């Protein structure tokens, strides 16, 4: 079905609503196909229904979803993560790989089976508008997200709407509901200048279209004033920014950095760039990465370590060009971290080609490598090329993954002091997640009120994907936490701090520093500190787990925990048992050591 534009002018719908513009495509559902479930129109005044929003794909897609959620919310719709209770499903799709599109197909089938109203947005309908799965479904294109309210409203009435024609870029000032209130995903352009033979995204996002420097700077000012602590610049190719409007990436980055707070409370993360268009700006880009408010991290996809494969991919650079980017940035920027992408089993890839890719990954020991098997995307030149056998593709993917997972990129960080910016809660529900200047993920145990702040941490252990840290300076207590030992925040005051202020973990006078010179007393003090820290960790864990609440006051009472939970689970009993055992150990240690301490006085 072709797009229908400029066909029907709608009158004013019920409720306080301006008339819809005449360019909205609409097809009333006057006839039902046999064996196809068509949802009945949702009753009620427009703007009172609930919308389930599901997002697939990249950070640019996530930003689009946040803009759509903001517009829907501002008009009165409730946006939810619960599909069952929603009146309409809004699916924002990704066309990069077959698995993500298959997941979309599954979700569409579930929606139709549940007889829910449905709108499909994003790259799939934009790049494959005649897809069978989209028949009878309302669709909205990637550059029409500013009209999502109109599409949703008409779909809830039972109409089929198709809005795919590209016009101007959506405004950056649209209402927005961020998934993480501390992170702003800022698209600086859409589309790209490349023509990779495997890429379906170009069919959807189209040719390069850049936002002006002034509009992006104004957006940065606005989000900083709203309390955003990280700004992610998003793009299909950051390095190509501005070539269509007569500017370049360094010009934009310098303008943005000039607006960031001098206290480093807001950090900038530069998004993915392909090698060709950043090569000529490497020295300027390196200087920007050295700025205190810019993460020293860049995602530069290489896709293959073989020039012959890169040529078939039409990537427009060589392995030597990629090396120039990586070598220059790592030499000029202290602590620079580079992530990359690899496609295994691209059509025509020989054993020797793959061996060159493995050697490249081994040479640089990248801390992050996104490894994908080749998926032929319909309508791309690569889909018509002779394929590598699937068994060989899987074998190469496993081999490269094993090589990558053998690296220990963070080995040697133990004991280092790093500044981190804390923006989210880890999936375990216990740790908070922060990132170093090099965007290395650091997990810490700390109160949730530290979200959106920065802190100095000492790295205490390293893992394959992240490191663990102790916060060196605990935050000031808030009501409800005064009675809890701050050692739970991993406070480790320096000797100078103890001499000047006493021990921050215990609030004792400065004389305690002299007492710490006595080895038995120091052992007892450390044991007690460890026990109190254990209790505080248990309480932080319970605080995050109980009923999904984050505002429950901390407490040192097991009875209080039982009241909040109603009953104790197996994990609770393990924690309480461990605490009780630790308490008995401390009592025993004190009984043994107190006579020795008294005899030395």
C-alpha positions as CSV (number, residue, x, y, z in Angstrom):
1,X,0.0,0.0,0.0
2,X,1.4,3.4,-0.9
3,X,1.5,6.4,1.4
4,X,-1.7,8.4,1.5
5,X,-1.0,12.1,1.9
6,X,-3.2,15.2,1.6
7,X,-6.4,13.2,1.1
8,X,-8.7,13.8,4.0
9,X,-9.2,16.8,6.2
10,X,-10.4,15.9,9.7
11,X,-12.8,17.9,11.7
12,X,-12.1,18.6,15.4
13,X,-12.3,15.4,17.5
14,X,-14.0,15.2,20.9
15,X,-12.2,16.9,23.7
16,X,-10.0,20.0,23.8
17,X,-8.0,19.4,20.7
18,X,-6.9,21.5,17.8
19,X,-8.0,20.4,14.3
20,X,-5.7,17.8,12.8
21,X,-3.7,18.9,9.7
22,X,-5.0,17.7,6.4
23,X,-1.8,15.8,5.5
24,X,-2.4,12.9,7.8
25,X,-2.9,9.7,5.9
26,X,-6.0,7.7,7.0
27,X,-7.8,4.6,5.8
28,X,-11.0,3.8,7.7
29,X,-11.5,0.1,8.4
30,X,-14.8,-0.3,6.6
31,X,-14.2,-4.0,5.7
32,X,-12.5,-6.8,7.6
33,X,-10.5,-9.5,5.9
34,X,-11.5,-13.0,6.7
35,X,-9.6,-14.6,9.6
36,X,-8.0,-11.4,10.6
37,X,-8.7,-9.9,14.1
38,X,-9.3,-6.2,13.9
39,X,-9.4,-4.5,17.3
40,X,-12.5,-2.5,18.1
41,X,-12.0,1.2,18.6
42,X,-11.1,2.1,22.2
43,X,-13.8,4.0,23.9
44,X,-13.3,7.3,25.7
45,X,-12.0,10.8,25.2
46,X,-8.8,11.0,23.2
47,X,-5.8,11.3,25.6
48,X,-7.3,9.1,28.4
49,X,-6.0,5.7,27.2
50,X,-2.9,3.7,28.1
51,X,-0.1,3.2,25.6
52,X,2.4,0.3,25.8
53,X,5.7,1.5,24.2
54,X,8.3,-1.1,23.2
55,X,11.7,-0.1,21.7
56,X,14.2,-2.1,19.7
57,X,17.6,-1.0,18.4
58,X,20.1,1.8,18.9
59,X,20.3,4.8,21.1
60,X,18.8,6.9,18.3
61,X,15.7,4.7,18.4
62,X,15.6,5.1,22.2
63,X,15.7,8.9,21.8
64,X,12.8,8.7,19.3
65,X,10.8,6.6,21.7
66,X,11.5,9.1,24.5
67,X,10.2,11.9,22.3
68,X,7.1,9.9,21.4
69,X,6.5,9.1,25.0
70,X,6.8,12.8,25.9
71,X,4.3,13.9,23.3
72,X,1.8,11.2,24.3
73,X,2.2,12.0,28.0
74,X,1.8,15.7,27.5
75,X,-1.5,15.1,25.7
76,X,-2.8,13.0,28.6
77,X,-2.0,9.4,27.5
78,X,-0.5,7.1,30.1
79,X,2.6,5.3,28.8
80,X,3.2,1.9,30.4
81,X,5.6,-1.1,30.4
82,X,2.6,-3.4,30.8
83,X,1.3,-4.7,27.5
84,X,-1.7,-6.5,29.0
85,X,-3.3,-3.4,30.5
86,X,-2.7,-1.1,27.5
87,X,-5.3,0.1,25.0
88,X,-2.7,0.4,22.2
89,X,0.7,-1.0,21.5
90,X,3.4,1.3,20.0
91,X,6.4,-0.7,18.7
92,X,9.5,1.3,17.7
93,X,11.4,-1.1,15.5
94,X,15.0,-1.8,14.3
95,X,16.0,-3.2,10.9
96,X,19.8,-3.7,11.5
97,X,19.6,-7.4,12.1
98,X,17.2,-10.2,11.4
99,X,16.7,-11.2,15.1
100,X,15.4,-7.8,16.1
101,X,12.9,-7.8,13.2
102,X,11.9,-11.3,14.1
103,X,11.2,-10.1,17.6
104,X,9.1,-7.4,16.1
105,X,7.1,-9.9,14.1
106,X,6.4,-12.0,17.2
107,X,5.2,-8.9,19.1
108,X,2.9,-7.9,16.3
109,X,1.4,-11.3,16.3
110,X,0.8,-11.2,20.0
111,X,-0.8,-7.8,19.7
112,X,-3.2,-8.9,17.0
113,X,-4.1,-12.0,19.0
114,X,-4.8,-9.8,22.0
115,X,-7.0,-7.6,19.7
116,X,-5.1,-4.5,20.7
117,X,-4.8,-1.4,18.6
118,X,-1.3,-1.2,17.1
119,X,1.1,1.4,15.7
120,X,4.5,0.3,14.3
121,X,7.2,3.0,14.2
122,X,10.9,3.2,13.4
123,X,13.2,1.8,10.7
124,X,11.3,-1.3,9.7
125,X,8.2,0.4,8.3
126,X,10.3,3.2,6.9
127,X,12.7,0.9,5.1
128,X,10.2,-2.0,4.2
129,X,6.9,-0.3,3.8
130,X,5.4,-3.2,1.8
131,X,6.2,-5.8,4.5
132,X,3.4,-8.4,4.8
133,X,3.4,-8.2,8.6
134,X,2.5,-4.5,8.4
135,X,-0.7,-5.0,6.4
136,X,-3.6,-3.5,8.1
137,X,-1.4,-1.8,10.7
138,X,-0.9,1.9,11.4
139,X,2.7,2.9,10.7
140,X,4.7,6.1,11.4
141,X,8.1,6.9,9.9
142,X,11.4,7.9,11.6
143,X,11.1,11.6,10.6
144,X,7.4,11.8,11.5
145,X,7.6,11.1,15.3
146,X,6.4,14.7,16.0
147,X,3.0,13.5,14.8
148,X,2.7,10.4,16.9
149,X,-0.3,11.8,18.9
150,X,-2.3,12.1,15.7
151,X,-1.5,8.6,14.5
152,X,-2.3,7.1,17.9
153,X,-5.6,9.0,18.2
154,X,-6.8,7.9,14.8
155,X,-5.7,4.3,15.3
156,X,-7.7,4.2,18.6
157,X,-10.8,5.2,16.5
158,X,-10.3,2.2,14.4
159,X,-8.6,3.8,11.4
160,X,-5.4,2.6,9.7
161,X,-2.9,5.4,9.3
162,X,0.3,5.4,7.3
163,X,2.6,8.3,7.7
164,X,6.0,7.7,6.1
165,X,6.9,10.6,3.8
166,X,10.1,12.4,4.8
167,X,9.9,16.1,5.3
168,X,11.9,18.2,7.8
169,X,13.8,16.9,10.8
170,X,11.7,16.7,14.0
171,X,12.3,19.5,16.4
172,X,14.7,18.9,19.3
173,X,12.4,20.8,21.6
174,X,9.5,18.4,21.6
175,X,8.2,17.1,24.9
176,X,10.4,14.1,26.1
177,X,10.2,11.5,28.8
178,X,13.7,10.1,29.4
179,X,14.1,6.4,30.3
180,X,16.9,7.6,32.6
181,X,16.3,11.1,33.9
182,X,20.0,11.7,34.2
183,X,20.8,10.8,30.5
184,X,19.9,12.8,27.5
185,X,20.3,11.1,24.2
186,X,20.8,13.9,21.7
187,X,20.5,13.0,17.9
188,X,22.9,15.4,16.0
189,X,21.9,14.1,12.6
190,X,20.0,11.4,10.8
191,X,21.1,9.2,8.0
192,X,24.7,8.9,6.6
193,X,26.9,9.4,3.6
194,X,27.8,5.8,3.2
195,X,26.4,3.0,1.0
196,X,27.4,-0.2,2.8
197,X,26.3,-3.2,0.8
198,X,24.8,-5.0,3.9
199,X,23.1,-2.0,5.6
200,X,19.3,-1.7,5.7
201,X,19.4,1.3,8.0
202,X,20.3,3.6,5.1
203,X,16.9,2.6,3.5
204,X,15.2,3.8,6.6
205,X,17.2,6.8,7.8
206,X,18.2,8.0,4.4
207,X,20.8,10.5,3.4
208,X,22.7,12.7,5.9
209,X,20.6,15.4,7.5
210,X,22.3,17.4,10.3
211,X,20.8,19.6,12.9
212,X,22.3,23.1,13.1
213,X,25.0,23.9,15.7
214,X,22.8,26.5,17.3
215,X,19.8,24.2,17.8
216,X,22.0,21.5,19.4
217,X,23.7,24.0,21.7
218,X,20.3,25.3,22.8
219,X,19.2,21.8,23.5
220,X,22.3,21.2,25.6
221,X,21.6,24.3,27.6
222,X,18.1,23.2,28.2
223,X,18.9,19.6,29.4
224,X,21.7,20.8,31.7
225,X,19.2,23.1,33.4
226,X,16.9,20.2,33.8
227,X,19.5,18.2,35.8
228,X,20.8,15.9,33.1
229,X,24.3,14.5,34.0
230,X,25.2,12.7,30.8
231,X,24.6,13.8,27.2
232,X,25.0,11.1,24.6
233,X,25.5,12.4,21.1
234,X,23.7,9.9,18.8
235,X,24.0,9.4,15.1
236,X,24.3,6.8,12.4
237,X,27.8,8.3,11.8
238,X,28.9,11.0,14.1
239,X,32.0,11.8,12.1
240,X,29.9,12.8,9.1
241,X,28.1,15.5,11.1
242,X,27.6,18.8,9.3
243,X,28.9,18.0,5.9
244,X,25.5,18.7,4.4
245,X,25.2,22.1,6.1
246,X,28.8,23.4,5.8
247,X,30.2,22.7,9.3
248,X,32.1,19.8,10.9
249,X,32.1,17.7,14.1
250,X,34.9,19.6,15.9
251,X,33.0,22.9,15.5
252,X,29.9,21.3,17.1
253,X,31.8,19.6,19.9
254,X,33.7,22.8,20.9
255,X,30.4,24.7,21.0
256,X,28.8,22.0,23.2
257,X,31.7,21.7,25.5
258,X,31.7,25.4,26.1
259,X,28.2,25.1,27.6
260,X,29.0,22.2,30.0
261,X,29.3,23.1,33.7
262,X,32.8,23.8,34.9
263,X,32.3,21.6,38.0
264,X,32.1,18.5,35.7
265,X,28.6,17.7,36.9
266,X,27.5,16.9,33.4
267,X,29.6,14.7,31.0
268,X,29.5,14.4,27.3
269,X,29.7,11.0,25.5
270,X,30.5,11.1,21.7
271,X,28.6,8.5,19.7
272,X,29.6,6.0,17.1
273,X,31.7,7.2,14.1
274,X,33.0,5.4,11.1
275,X,36.7,5.9,10.2
276,X,36.4,7.9,6.9
277,X,35.0,11.2,8.0
278,X,36.9,11.5,11.3
279,X,40.3,10.9,9.8
280,X,40.9,14.5,8.8
281,X,39.8,15.8,12.3
282,X,41.8,13.4,14.5
283,X,44.0,16.1,16.2
284,X,41.1,18.3,17.0
285,X,39.0,15.4,18.2
286,X,41.8,14.2,20.4
287,X,42.0,17.6,22.1
288,X,38.2,17.5,22.8
289,X,38.5,14.0,24.3
290,X,41.1,15.4,26.7
291,X,38.6,17.9,28.0
292,X,37.6,17.1,31.6
293,X,33.9,17.0,30.8
294,X,34.2,14.6,27.8
295,X,34.4,10.8,28.3
296,X,37.6,9.4,26.7
297,X,35.6,6.7,24.9
298,X,34.7,6.2,21.2
299,X,32.9,3.5,19.3
300,X,34.6,3.0,15.9
301,X,33.3,0.0,14.0
302,X,35.9,-1.8,11.8
303,X,33.7,-4.7,10.8
304,X,36.6,-6.7,9.3
305,X,40.4,-6.9,9.5
306,X,40.6,-7.7,5.8
307,X,40.8,-5.0,3.2
308,X,39.3,-7.3,0.6
309,X,36.2,-7.8,2.8
310,X,36.0,-4.1,3.6
311,X,36.0,-3.4,-0.2
312,X,33.1,-5.8,-0.8
313,X,31.3,-4.2,2.1
314,X,31.9,-0.8,0.4
315,X,33.1,0.6,3.7
316,X,35.2,3.3,2.1
317,X,38.3,2.9,4.3
318,X,41.1,0.4,4.8
319,X,42.4,-1.4,7.9
320,X,45.3,1.1,7.8
321,X,42.8,4.0,8.1
322,X,41.2,2.3,11.1
323,X,44.6,1.8,12.7
324,X,45.3,5.5,12.2
325,X,42.2,6.5,14.1
326,X,42.8,4.1,17.0
327,X,46.6,4.7,17.3
328,X,46.3,8.5,17.1
329,X,43.6,8.7,19.7
330,X,45.2,6.3,22.1
331,X,48.5,8.1,21.8
332,X,47.1,11.6,22.3
333,X,44.4,10.9,24.9
334,X,45.4,9.4,28.3
335,X,43.2,6.4,29.2
336,X,41.4,6.4,25.8
337,X,39.0,3.5,25.4
338,X,38.0,2.2,21.9
339,X,35.1,-0.1,21.2
340,X,34.5,-1.7,17.8
341,X,32.2,-4.0,15.8
342,X,33.0,-7.2,13.8
343,X,30.8,-9.0,11.3
344,X,31.7,-12.7,11.0
345,X,31.0,-14.6,7.8
346,X,30.4,-11.8,5.4
347,X,29.9,-13.1,1.9
348,X,33.2,-14.0,0.3
349,X,35.1,-14.0,3.6
350,X,37.9,-16.6,3.4
351,X,39.8,-18.3,6.2
352,X,42.7,-15.9,5.6
353,X,40.3,-12.9,5.8
354,X,38.9,-14.1,9.1
355,X,42.4,-14.8,10.4
356,X,43.4,-11.1,9.7
357,X,40.3,-10.0,11.7
358,X,41.3,-12.2,14.7
359,X,44.8,-10.9,14.6
360,X,43.6,-7.3,14.6
361,X,41.4,-7.9,17.6
362,X,44.2,-9.6,19.4
363,X,46.6,-6.8,18.6
364,X,44.5,-4.1,20.2
365,X,42.7,-6.2,22.9
366,X,39.7,-4.0,22.6
367,X,37.7,-3.8,25.9
368,X,34.5,-3.9,24.0
369,X,33.8,-5.8,20.8
370,X,30.3,-6.3,19.4
371,X,30.5,-9.5,17.4
372,X,27.7,-10.3,14.9
373,X,27.1,-13.1,12.5
374,X,26.2,-11.9,9.0
375,X,22.5,-11.6,8.4
376,X,21.4,-10.9,4.8
377,X,18.9,-8.0,4.9
378,X,16.3,-7.9,2.1
379,X,16.9,-5.4,-0.5
380,X,20.6,-4.9,0.1
381,X,23.3,-5.9,-2.4
382,X,24.9,-8.3,0.1
383,X,21.7,-10.3,0.3
384,X,22.4,-11.4,-3.3
385,X,26.0,-12.4,-2.7
386,X,27.2,-15.9,-2.3
387,X,27.0,-16.7,1.4
388,X,29.5,-18.4,3.6
389,X,28.0,-21.7,5.0
390,X,26.0,-21.0,8.2
391,X,28.0,-23.6,10.1
392,X,31.2,-21.8,9.2
393,X,29.7,-18.4,10.2
394,X,28.8,-19.7,13.6
395,X,32.2,-21.4,14.0
396,X,34.0,-18.1,13.3
397,X,31.7,-16.2,15.6
398,X,32.4,-18.6,18.5
399,X,36.1,-18.5,17.8
400,X,36.3,-14.7,17.8
401,X,34.1,-14.5,20.9
402,X,36.4,-16.9,22.7
403,X,39.4,-14.7,21.8
404,X,37.7,-11.5,22.9
405,X,36.5,-13.1,26.2
406,X,40.1,-14.2,27.0
407,X,41.1,-10.5,27.4
408,X,41.5,-8.9,30.8
409,X,41.2,-5.3,29.9
410,X,40.9,-3.9,33.4
411,X,43.7,-6.0,35.0
412,X,45.9,-3.8,37.1
413,X,43.3,-1.3,38.0
414,X,43.1,-2.6,41.6
415,X,44.0,0.2,44.1
416,X,43.6,3.0,41.6
417,X,41.6,6.1,42.6
418,X,39.1,7.1,39.9
419,X,36.4,9.7,39.5
420,X,33.1,8.2,38.5
421,X,29.7,9.6,37.4
422,X,26.8,7.6,38.8
423,X,23.7,7.4,36.7
424,X,21.8,4.1,37.2
425,X,21.0,1.1,39.3
426,X,22.6,-2.2,38.3
427,X,20.4,-5.1,37.2
428,X,21.2,-6.9,40.5
429,X,19.3,-4.2,42.3
430,X,22.2,-3.8,44.8
431,X,24.9,-1.8,43.1
432,X,24.9,1.6,41.6
433,X,26.6,2.0,38.2
434,X,29.1,4.7,37.5
435,X,31.6,5.3,34.7
436,X,35.2,6.6,34.8
437,X,36.5,9.2,32.5
438,X,37.4,6.4,30.1
439,X,33.8,5.1,30.4
440,X,34.8,2.0,32.3
441,X,31.8,0.6,34.2
442,X,32.3,0.7,38.0
443,X,29.9,-1.0,40.4
444,X,29.6,0.5,43.9
445,X,27.3,0.0,46.9
446,X,25.9,3.3,47.8
447,X,22.5,4.9,48.7
448,X,20.3,5.7,45.7
449,X,20.4,9.4,46.4
450,X,23.9,9.3,44.9
451,X,22.4,8.8,41.5
452,X,23.2,11.8,39.4
453,X,26.4,12.6,41.4
454,X,30.1,12.0,40.9
455,X,32.5,10.6,43.5
456,X,36.0,9.4,43.9
457,X,36.3,5.6,44.3
458,X,39.1,3.2,45.0
459,X,39.0,0.2,42.7
460,X,39.0,-2.9,44.9
461,X,38.5,-5.7,42.3
462,X,38.1,-6.2,38.6
463,X,35.9,-8.4,36.5
464,X,35.7,-9.1,32.8
465,X,33.0,-6.6,32.0
466,X,33.3,-4.1,34.8
467,X,35.2,-3.2,38.0
468,X,34.1,-2.8,41.6
469,X,34.9,0.2,43.7
470,X,34.6,1.7,47.2
471,X,33.4,5.3,47.5
472,X,36.1,7.2,49.4
473,X,33.9,10.0,50.8
474,X,30.5,9.0,52.0
475,X,27.6,11.4,51.3
476,X,26.1,13.4,54.2
477,X,23.4,11.5,56.0
478,X,19.7,12.3,55.4
479,X,16.8,11.9,57.8
480,X,16.4,8.3,58.7
481,X,20.0,7.4,58.1
482,X,21.7,9.3,61.0
483,X,21.9,6.3,63.2
484,X,23.5,4.1,60.6
485,X,27.3,3.6,60.4
486,X,28.6,5.3,57.3
487,X,31.2,2.5,56.9
488,X,28.5,0.8,54.8
489,X,29.3,3.4,52.1
490,X,32.9,2.0,52.2
491,X,34.3,5.1,54.0
492,X,38.0,4.8,54.3
493,X,39.3,8.1,55.8
494,X,42.9,8.9,55.3
495,X,45.3,9.2,58.3
496,X,45.3,13.0,57.9
497,X,41.5,13.0,58.0
498,X,41.5,10.9,61.2
499,X,44.0,13.2,62.9
500,X,42.0,16.3,61.9
501,X,38.4,15.1,62.2
502,X,38.5,11.8,63.9
503,X,37.4,8.6,62.1
504,X,34.6,9.3,59.7
505,X,33.3,5.8,60.2
506,X,32.7,6.1,63.9
507,X,32.4,9.8,64.6
508,X,35.0,9.4,67.4
509,X,37.4,12.1,68.6
510,X,40.8,12.5,67.1
511,X,42.4,10.6,70.0
512,X,41.2,7.4,68.3
513,X,44.1,7.7,65.9
514,X,46.5,7.1,68.7
515,X,44.4,4.1,69.8
516,X,44.7,2.7,66.3
517,X,48.4,2.4,66.7
518,X,47.7,-0.5,69.1
519,X,47.4,-3.6,67.0
520,X,44.8,-5.5,69.1
521,X,42.7,-2.4,69.3
522,X,43.0,-1.8,65.6
523,X,41.9,-5.3,65.0
524,X,38.8,-4.9,67.1
525,X,38.0,-1.5,65.5
526,X,38.3,-3.0,62.0
527,X,36.2,-6.0,62.9
528,X,33.5,-3.8,64.4
529,X,33.6,-1.6,61.3
530,X,33.3,-4.5,59.0
531,X,30.3,-5.8,61.0
532,X,28.5,-2.4,60.9
533,X,29.3,-2.2,57.2
534,X,27.7,-5.6,56.7
535,X,24.6,-4.6,58.5
536,X,24.4,-1.4,56.4
537,X,24.8,-3.4,53.1
538,X,22.0,-5.7,54.2
539,X,19.8,-2.7,54.8
540,X,20.6,-1.1,51.5
541,X,19.7,-4.4,49.8
542,X,16.4,-4.7,51.6
543,X,15.6,-1.1,50.9
544,X,15.9,-1.6,47.2
545,X,14.1,-5.0,47.2
546,X,11.1,-4.2,49.4
547,X,8.1,-3.6,47.2
548,X,10.2,-2.0,44.5
549,X,10.3,1.2,46.6
550,X,13.3,3.5,46.7
551,X,12.1,5.9,49.4
552,X,11.8,3.6,52.4
553,X,14.0,5.0,55.2
554,X,17.0,2.9,56.2
555,X,16.9,1.1,59.5
556,X,19.0,-1.1,61.7
557,X,16.1,-3.1,63.0
558,X,15.3,-6.7,61.8
559,X,11.8,-6.1,63.1
560,X,11.4,-3.2,60.8
561,X,12.5,-5.3,57.8
562,X,9.9,-7.9,58.7
563,X,7.2,-5.3,58.9
564,X,8.0,-3.9,55.5
565,X,8.3,-7.3,53.8
566,X,5.7,-9.1,55.8
567,X,7.9,-12.2,55.9
568,X,11.5,-13.1,55.4
569,X,12.8,-15.1,52.5
570,X,15.7,-17.5,52.2
571,X,18.1,-14.7,51.3
572,X,17.0,-12.7,54.4
573,X,17.7,-15.6,56.7
574,X,21.1,-16.2,55.2
575,X,22.0,-12.5,55.6
576,X,20.7,-12.4,59.2
577,X,22.4,-15.6,60.0
578,X,25.7,-14.3,58.7
579,X,25.3,-11.1,60.7
580,X,24.6,-13.0,63.8
581,X,27.6,-15.2,63.3
582,X,29.7,-12.1,62.7
583,X,28.3,-10.6,65.9
584,X,29.3,-13.7,68.0
585,X,32.8,-13.5,66.4
586,X,33.2,-9.9,67.4
587,X,32.1,-10.7,71.0
588,X,34.6,-13.5,71.2
589,X,37.4,-11.2,69.8
590,X,36.6,-8.5,72.3
591,X,36.5,-10.9,75.2
592,X,40.0,-12.1,74.3
593,X,41.5,-8.7,73.4
594,X,40.1,-6.5,76.2
595,X,42.3,-8.1,79.0
596,X,45.3,-7.7,76.7
597,X,44.5,-4.0,76.1
598,X,43.9,-3.3,79.8
599,X,47.2,-5.0,80.7
600,X,49.2,-2.7,78.3
601,X,47.8,0.5,79.8
